[in-house]
Structure formats: structure tokens, C-alpha cells
Amino acid sequence: MTEQNGTPPPEPEPAGEETRSAEEQLAELEDRWLRALAELDNLRKRAARDLDRQRIDERTRVAAEWLPVVDNLELALRHAGADADAVIEGVRAVRDQAVGVLARLGFPRRDDVGTRFDPARHEAVSTVAVPDADPGTVVEVVRPGYGDGALQLRPASVVVSTKADE
């Protein structure tokens, strides 16, 4: 068969060569896909190991911060039969040390007496009429709060002033 211009039509390539080339490309793409899946799985496993190691390291750091507090409590207990004033002073020192540990961990103790009541930072446990305080002012902290904002361990339990009856 010849075309109208007198040249024979081009010979089609044998089907086997095209198929082989497509099969090779498919095999290469499948190999790359499987390698990417394996790499993703290894990345997930490595991230999980790193996270576990960071958790252990942080727990160890926090526990180490508390060891001196525990040591001092044990020392105070050994001296429990001594002078009561000395024991009270020792317990007060240990409390201050524990408050310092919390502050170093990012949870400082808040002294909120005299501040405006804030439901995000305070838990009102009582109200009292105080003539020389503005209504809604914290007049007593029953249980202190630690931390602030997103790093708040707990809100402070407070007594809030109300309008004084006249």
C-alpha cells in the first residue's frame, strides 16, 4: 500500500517494544512507591522513638527537681521531736523550696490578693462584704493558683468582695 503522494506508510513499531518500555516504567514507579512507603514507615517509627525518649528525659528532669524537696522533708521528719518552732521553720523552708521547683518548671505561684476577680484564673469559694474593697476584688486566697494562661496547673480558690450593705 502506498499513500497518495507515492511514499509507503510508516511501519508501526512492534507492539513488544512499546509494551516492554511501559512495563519497565511501571516497575520503576512501583519500586519508587514502595521505597517511599518504607521510608515513611521508618520516619514514623523514628519519630515515635524520639518522642518516647523526650518524655523519659522530661520526666527524669522533673523528678530530679523534686529530689531535694523530698530529702528535706525526710530531714524535717527526723527532727520532728525537736523544738516545734524549728520544725515549723523547716517545713516552711521545704514549702518555699517546692514552690521554687514549680516556678522553675514554669508554674509560678500567684499572690492574687487585691486583684480583680478573673474566672479564668480564680475559683470563687466565698464572697464577703468588705467596705474598703471594690466589689469583685480578691480579698483572700484560700488555696493558691499555679501557672498562668495555657500553663495554668490550677486556678486559685479565692474569697471575693461584694458590695457592702449600707
C-alpha positions as CSV (number, residue, x, y, z in Angstrom):
1,M,0.0,0.0,0.0
2,T,1.2,3.4,-0.8
3,E,0.0,6.9,0.2
4,Q,-1.3,9.2,-2.4
5,N,2.0,11.0,-2.7
6,G,3.7,7.8,-3.6
7,T,5.5,7.1,-0.3
8,P,4.8,4.0,1.7
9,P,3.1,4.5,5.1
10,P,5.5,4.3,8.1
11,E,5.9,0.9,9.6
12,P,4.3,0.6,13.1
13,E,6.8,-0.3,15.8
14,P,6.5,-3.8,17.0
15,A,4.0,-4.0,20.0
16,G,6.5,-5.8,22.1
17,E,8.9,-2.8,22.4
18,E,6.2,-0.3,23.5
19,T,4.8,-2.8,26.0
20,R,8.2,-3.5,27.4
21,S,9.0,0.2,27.8
22,A,5.7,0.8,29.6
23,E,6.2,-2.2,31.8
24,E,9.7,-1.0,32.7
25,Q,8.3,2.4,33.6
26,L,5.6,0.8,35.7
27,A,8.0,-1.4,37.5
28,E,10.3,1.6,38.2
29,L,7.3,3.7,39.5
30,E,6.1,0.8,41.7
31,D,9.7,0.4,43.1
32,R,9.9,4.1,43.9
33,W,6.4,4.0,45.5
34,L,7.4,1.0,47.7
35,R,10.6,2.7,48.8
36,A,8.7,5.9,49.7
37,L,6.3,3.8,51.8
38,A,9.1,2.1,53.6
39,E,10.8,5.5,54.2
40,L,7.6,6.9,55.6
41,D,7.2,4.0,57.9
42,N,10.8,4.4,59.1
43,L,10.2,8.1,59.7
44,R,7.1,7.3,61.8
45,K,9.0,4.8,63.9
46,R,11.9,7.2,64.4
47,A,9.5,10.0,65.5
48,A,7.8,7.7,68.0
49,R,11.2,6.7,69.5
50,D,12.3,10.3,69.7
51,L,9.0,11.3,71.4
52,D,9.3,8.4,73.9
53,R,12.9,9.4,74.6
54,Q,11.9,13.1,75.1
55,R,9.1,12.1,77.5
56,I,11.5,10.0,79.6
57,D,14.1,12.8,79.6
58,E,11.5,15.3,80.8
59,R,10.1,13.0,83.5
60,T,13.6,12.4,84.7
61,R,14.3,16.1,84.8
62,V,11.1,16.9,86.8
63,A,11.8,14.0,89.2
64,A,15.4,15.3,89.8
65,E,14.0,18.8,90.6
66,W,11.8,17.2,93.3
67,L,14.6,15.1,95.0
68,P,15.9,17.9,97.2
69,V,12.4,18.6,98.4
70,V,11.9,15.0,99.4
71,D,15.3,14.9,101.1
72,N,14.4,18.0,103.1
73,L,11.0,16.6,104.1
74,E,12.7,13.4,105.3
75,L,15.2,15.6,107.3
76,A,12.3,17.5,108.9
77,L,10.6,14.2,109.9
78,R,13.8,13.1,111.6
79,H,13.8,16.2,113.7
80,A,10.0,16.1,114.4
81,G,10.7,15.6,118.1
82,A,12.8,18.7,118.3
83,D,11.8,22.2,119.1
84,A,8.4,22.9,117.5
85,D,9.4,26.3,116.2
86,A,12.4,24.8,114.4
87,V,10.2,22.1,112.8
88,I,7.7,24.7,111.7
89,E,10.5,26.8,110.2
90,G,11.9,23.7,108.5
91,V,8.6,22.8,107.0
92,R,8.2,26.4,105.8
93,A,11.6,26.3,104.1
94,V,10.7,23.0,102.4
95,R,7.4,24.6,101.2
96,D,9.3,27.5,99.8
97,Q,11.7,25.1,98.1
98,A,8.7,23.2,96.5
99,V,7.2,26.5,95.3
100,G,10.6,27.3,93.7
101,V,10.6,24.0,91.9
102,L,7.1,24.7,90.5
103,A,8.3,28.1,89.4
104,R,11.4,26.7,87.6
105,L,9.1,24.2,85.8
106,G,7.0,27.1,84.5
107,F,4.2,27.2,87.1
108,P,4.8,30.1,89.4
109,R,2.6,30.6,92.5
110,R,0.3,33.6,92.2
111,D,-0.5,36.0,95.0
112,D,-3.8,37.4,93.8
113,V,-4.9,39.3,96.9
114,G,-6.1,42.8,95.8
115,T,-6.5,41.9,92.2
116,R,-9.7,41.9,90.2
117,F,-11.6,38.5,90.2
118,D,-10.9,36.7,86.9
119,P,-12.8,33.5,86.3
120,A,-10.0,32.2,84.1
121,R,-7.5,32.5,87.0
122,H,-9.7,32.2,90.0
123,E,-12.3,29.9,91.5
124,A,-14.6,31.9,93.9
125,V,-15.3,29.8,97.0
126,S,-16.9,32.6,99.0
127,T,-18.0,36.2,99.0
128,V,-17.8,38.7,101.8
129,A,-18.8,42.3,102.1
130,V,-15.7,44.4,102.6
131,P,-16.4,48.2,103.0
132,D,-12.9,49.3,101.9
133,A,-12.6,47.0,98.8
134,D,-14.2,47.4,95.4
135,P,-16.8,44.7,94.6
136,G,-15.2,41.8,92.6
137,T,-11.8,42.2,94.3
138,V,-10.0,39.1,95.6
139,V,-9.7,39.7,99.4
140,E,-8.3,36.3,100.4
141,V,-6.6,33.3,98.8
142,V,-7.8,30.1,100.3
143,R,-5.7,27.8,98.0
144,P,-3.1,29.4,95.7
145,G,-3.1,29.0,92.0
146,Y,0.0,28.0,90.0
147,G,0.9,29.0,86.5
148,D,-0.9,31.3,84.1
149,G,-2.8,31.2,80.8
150,A,-2.3,27.9,78.9
151,L,0.3,26.8,81.5
152,Q,-2.1,27.0,84.5
153,L,-2.0,24.0,86.7
154,R,-5.0,25.1,88.7
155,P,-6.9,28.3,89.5
156,A,-6.6,30.0,92.8
157,S,-9.5,29.4,95.2
158,V,-10.4,32.8,96.5
159,V,-12.8,34.9,98.6
160,V,-14.2,37.8,96.6
161,S,-15.6,41.1,97.9
162,T,-19.1,42.1,97.3
163,K,-20.9,45.5,97.7
164,A,-21.0,46.4,101.4
165,D,-24.6,46.9,102.7
166,E,-25.1,50.5,103.9
